Amino acid sequence: MKKFFAALIIIIILGGLAFFFGWAQLVVPPGTYGVMRSKTHGIDPALIREGEFRWVWYKLIPTNVQITAYRLNQVNHTLSFKSALPSGSIYTAFAGLTADFSYDISAAFAFSINPGFLVSLVSDHNIGSQEDFKTLENTLAGEIEAFIVRRLGSMGENTRELEEILNTGSSPALENAIKEQFPAIENMSCLVKTAVFPDFALYRRVQDLYETYLSQQQDYLNGGLKEKAEQRIDSRLRFDELERYGELLTKYPILLQYLALENGAPQVPANSGK
């Protein structure tokens, strides 16, 4: 009986140790997410989350498993952007204005990594520590900044959207575009802190005047070219006609006398030149 209880106690102790050492969440602090690597199975595709119990049998193998905990903090980043509305200098010269159609933006954006993408990011970028993960966040922030700058630059063709951003300080359309371009992020926000922007209404009025002027100029040029082309065609036809007359008169000199009779002119003998 004593042997039975002794064996039972040993089994319970071993079971407890197995439970303890196979418990994945044990080494993941609250507020963090764990990514598990093993020599036998590589990177585990399932993220270790707080409050979700997981027991992994191959964690019992000594030195086989390494679990790294990552804290997904909010990333804050600032940017500045200077540019000018397209052809602004041409429009001001055309209208004789001294207006400045340039703009200057200072903005800030924030985001965090979506936990659902953590395992794939760790695997794809060979991340092994929180410091490595911080480097990835900074790299991603730089890519988002470049995307925003390109987007703001292209908005010069759509002054309505740019004007809305500068007036309201934010753009849901821009934020949605960032989320679509960078699906691994969440909690995205982008706000304009300061902005110096031009008179959009004046810009659009001068732009319309300039486009009307160019259209009228094109119509005038097209009309002039058409008239010159018609003149060239008439001249060519007339030349061809005279050339045919010349050939006929050379071949049939008697036609000269006939034409003279028709016009009432004195007849010229055909052999008068001999």
C-alpha positions as CSV (number, residue, x, y, z in Angstrom):
1,M,0.0,0.0,0.0
2,K,2.8,2.3,0.9
3,K,4.4,1.6,-2.5
4,F,1.2,2.4,-4.2
5,F,0.9,5.8,-2.5
6,A,4.6,6.5,-3.1
7,A,4.2,5.7,-6.8
8,L,1.0,7.8,-7.0
9,I,2.8,10.8,-5.4
10,I,5.6,10.4,-7.8
11,I,3.2,10.4,-10.7
12,I,1.4,13.4,-9.4
13,I,4.7,15.3,-9.0
14,L,5.9,14.3,-12.5
15,G,2.5,15.3,-13.9
16,G,2.7,18.6,-12.1
17,L,6.2,19.2,-13.4
18,A,5.1,18.3,-16.9
19,F,2.1,20.6,-16.6
20,F,4.3,23.4,-15.3
21,F,7.1,23.1,-17.9
22,G,4.6,22.6,-20.8
23,W,2.6,25.7,-19.8
24,A,3.4,28.3,-22.6
25,Q,1.8,31.4,-21.0
26,L,4.0,31.1,-17.9
27,V,6.9,33.1,-19.3
28,V,4.7,35.7,-21.1
29,P,4.1,38.8,-18.8
30,P,0.7,40.5,-18.7
31,G,0.2,43.0,-21.5
32,T,2.6,41.2,-23.9
33,Y,2.3,38.6,-26.6
34,G,4.6,35.6,-27.0
35,V,6.1,34.0,-30.0
36,M,7.5,30.5,-29.6
37,R,10.4,29.0,-31.5
38,S,11.5,25.4,-31.2
39,K,14.3,23.4,-32.6
40,T,11.9,20.6,-33.5
41,H,9.0,22.7,-34.9
42,G,10.4,26.1,-35.8
43,I,8.2,29.1,-35.2
44,D,4.8,28.2,-33.8
45,P,2.1,29.8,-36.0
46,A,-0.2,30.3,-32.9
47,L,0.4,33.5,-30.9
48,I,0.6,33.1,-27.2
49,R,-1.9,35.5,-25.7
50,E,-2.6,36.5,-22.2
51,G,-5.6,34.6,-20.7
52,E,-5.5,31.8,-23.3
53,F,-4.1,28.6,-21.8
54,R,-1.8,26.6,-23.9
55,W,0.1,23.5,-23.1
56,V,2.8,22.4,-25.6
57,W,4.3,18.9,-25.2
58,Y,7.6,19.6,-27.0
59,K,8.2,22.4,-24.5
60,L,9.2,19.5,-22.2
61,I,12.3,18.8,-24.2
62,P,15.2,20.6,-22.5
63,T,16.5,23.7,-24.4
64,N,14.1,22.9,-27.3
65,V,11.8,25.9,-26.9
66,Q,12.4,29.6,-26.7
67,I,9.5,32.0,-26.1
68,T,10.0,35.7,-26.6
69,A,7.5,38.2,-25.3
70,Y,6.7,41.4,-27.2
71,R,5.0,44.5,-26.0
72,L,3.0,46.1,-28.8
73,N,3.3,49.8,-27.9
74,Q,1.7,52.7,-29.8
75,V,4.1,54.2,-32.3
76,N,4.1,58.0,-32.6
77,H,5.7,59.7,-35.6
78,T,5.9,63.2,-37.0
79,L,6.4,64.5,-40.5
80,S,6.6,67.8,-42.4
81,F,5.8,68.4,-46.1
82,K,6.3,71.4,-48.3
83,S,5.0,71.7,-51.9
84,A,3.1,74.0,-54.2
85,L,-0.1,73.6,-56.2
86,P,0.6,72.4,-59.8
87,S,1.6,75.2,-62.3
88,G,1.0,77.8,-59.5
89,S,3.8,80.0,-60.7
90,I,2.5,79.9,-64.3
91,Y,-1.0,80.9,-63.2
92,T,0.3,83.8,-61.1
93,A,2.4,85.1,-64.1
94,F,-0.5,84.7,-66.4
95,A,-2.9,86.6,-64.2
96,G,-0.4,89.2,-63.1
97,L,-0.8,88.2,-59.4
98,T,1.7,88.1,-56.5
99,A,-0.2,85.2,-54.8
100,D,1.8,82.3,-53.4
101,F,0.2,78.9,-54.1
102,S,2.6,76.9,-52.0
103,Y,1.7,75.1,-48.8
104,D,3.5,73.8,-45.7
105,I,2.2,71.0,-43.5
106,S,3.3,69.6,-40.1
107,A,1.5,66.4,-39.1
108,A,1.7,63.5,-36.7
109,F,0.4,60.0,-37.0
110,A,0.2,57.0,-34.6
111,F,-0.4,53.3,-35.0
112,S,0.2,50.0,-33.3
113,I,1.0,46.5,-34.7
114,N,-2.0,44.2,-35.1
115,P,-1.3,41.2,-32.8
116,G,-2.6,38.9,-35.5
117,F,0.4,39.8,-37.7
118,L,3.0,39.5,-35.0
119,V,4.1,35.9,-35.7
120,S,4.4,36.5,-39.5
121,L,6.4,39.7,-38.9
122,V,8.8,38.0,-36.5
123,S,9.3,35.2,-39.0
124,D,9.6,37.3,-42.1
125,H,12.0,39.8,-40.5
126,N,13.9,37.4,-38.3
127,I,13.1,39.3,-35.1
128,G,14.4,37.9,-31.9
129,S,14.0,40.6,-29.3
130,Q,12.0,43.7,-28.3
131,E,14.8,45.8,-29.6
132,D,14.6,44.2,-33.0
133,F,10.8,44.7,-32.9
134,K,11.3,48.4,-32.2
135,T,13.6,48.7,-35.2
136,L,10.8,47.1,-37.3
137,E,8.3,49.6,-35.9
138,N,10.5,52.6,-36.8
139,T,11.1,51.2,-40.3
140,L,7.3,50.8,-40.8
141,A,6.8,54.4,-39.5
142,G,9.2,55.6,-42.2
143,E,7.4,53.7,-44.9
144,I,4.1,55.1,-43.8
145,E,5.5,58.7,-43.8
146,A,6.8,58.2,-47.3
147,F,3.3,56.9,-48.3
148,I,1.6,60.0,-46.8
149,V,4.0,62.4,-48.5
150,R,3.4,60.8,-51.9
151,R,-0.3,60.9,-51.3
152,L,-0.2,64.6,-50.3
153,G,1.9,65.4,-53.3
154,S,-0.6,63.7,-55.6
155,M,-3.4,65.7,-54.0
156,G,-2.3,68.7,-55.9
157,E,-4.4,67.4,-58.8
158,N,-7.4,67.2,-56.5
159,T,-7.4,70.5,-54.6
160,R,-10.7,69.7,-52.9
161,E,-9.3,66.8,-51.0
162,L,-6.1,68.7,-50.0
163,E,-8.2,71.7,-48.9
164,E,-10.3,69.4,-46.7
165,I,-7.3,68.0,-45.0
166,L,-5.7,71.4,-44.4
167,N,-9.0,72.9,-43.1
168,T,-10.2,70.0,-40.9
169,G,-6.8,68.6,-39.9
170,S,-7.6,65.0,-40.8
171,S,-8.8,62.8,-43.6
172,P,-10.7,59.5,-43.2
173,A,-9.9,58.7,-46.8
174,L,-6.2,59.1,-46.2
175,E,-6.3,56.9,-43.0
176,N,-8.2,54.2,-44.9
177,A,-5.7,54.3,-47.7
178,I,-2.9,53.8,-45.2
179,K,-4.7,50.9,-43.5
180,E,-5.1,49.2,-46.9
181,Q,-1.5,49.7,-47.8
182,F,-0.2,48.5,-44.4
183,P,-2.6,45.8,-43.2
184,A,-0.3,44.8,-40.3
185,I,-1.2,48.0,-38.4
186,E,-4.2,49.1,-36.4
187,N,-5.4,52.1,-34.3
188,M,-4.2,54.4,-37.1
189,S,-4.7,58.1,-36.7
190,C,-3.2,61.0,-38.7
191,L,-3.7,64.7,-37.7
192,V,-2.4,67.9,-39.2
193,K,-0.8,69.9,-36.4
194,T,0.0,73.1,-38.3
195,A,-0.5,74.2,-41.9
196,V,0.2,77.2,-44.1
197,F,-2.0,76.9,-47.1
198,P,-2.9,79.0,-50.2
199,D,-6.1,80.6,-51.4
200,F,-7.7,77.6,-53.1
201,A,-10.6,79.5,-54.4
202,L,-8.3,82.0,-56.2
203,Y,-6.2,79.2,-57.5
204,R,-9.2,77.4,-59.1
205,R,-10.5,80.7,-60.6
206,V,-7.1,81.5,-62.2
207,Q,-6.8,77.9,-63.3
208,D,-10.1,78.0,-65.1
209,L,-9.2,81.3,-66.8
210,Y,-5.9,79.8,-68.0
211,E,-7.5,76.7,-69.3
212,T,-10.1,78.8,-71.1
213,Y,-7.3,80.9,-72.6
214,L,-5.4,77.8,-73.8
215,S,-8.6,76.3,-75.3
216,Q,-9.3,79.5,-77.3
217,Q,-5.7,79.7,-78.4
218,Q,-5.9,76.1,-79.6
219,D,-9.1,76.8,-81.5
220,Y,-7.5,79.8,-83.1
221,L,-4.4,77.9,-84.1
222,N,-6.5,75.0,-85.4
223,G,-8.6,77.4,-87.5
224,G,-5.5,79.1,-89.0
225,L,-3.8,75.8,-89.8
226,K,-7.0,74.6,-91.5
227,E,-7.2,77.8,-93.6
228,K,-3.5,77.5,-94.6
229,A,-4.0,73.8,-95.5
230,E,-7.0,74.6,-97.7
231,Q,-4.9,77.3,-99.5
232,R,-2.1,74.9,-100.1
233,I,-4.6,72.3,-101.5
234,D,-6.2,74.9,-103.8
235,S,-2.7,76.0,-105.0
236,R,-1.7,72.4,-105.7
237,L,-4.9,71.7,-107.6
238,R,-4.5,74.9,-109.7
239,F,-0.9,73.9,-110.4
240,D,-1.9,70.4,-111.5
241,E,-4.6,71.9,-113.8
242,L,-2.1,74.3,-115.4
243,E,0.4,71.5,-115.8
244,R,-2.2,69.5,-117.7
245,Y,-3.1,72.5,-119.9
246,G,0.6,72.9,-120.7
247,E,0.9,69.3,-121.8
248,L,-2.1,69.6,-124.1
249,L,-0.9,72.8,-125.7
250,T,2.5,71.3,-126.3
251,K,1.0,68.2,-127.8
252,Y,-1.7,70.1,-129.8
253,P,-0.5,73.6,-130.7
254,I,-3.7,74.1,-132.8
255,L,-5.5,74.5,-129.5
256,L,-3.9,77.9,-129.1
257,Q,-5.7,79.2,-132.3
258,Y,-8.9,77.7,-131.0
259,L,-8.6,79.4,-127.7
260,A,-7.7,82.7,-129.5
261,L,-10.9,82.4,-131.6
262,E,-13.0,81.8,-128.5
263,N,-11.6,84.9,-126.8
264,G,-11.7,87.1,-129.9
265,A,-7.9,87.4,-130.1
266,P,-6.0,87.6,-133.4
267,Q,-5.1,84.2,-134.8
268,V,-1.4,83.2,-134.5
269,P,-0.2,80.9,-137.3
270,A,0.9,77.6,-135.9
271,N,4.3,77.9,-137.8
272,S,4.9,81.6,-137.0
273,G,7.8,80.8,-134.8
274,K,9.7,79.0,-137.6
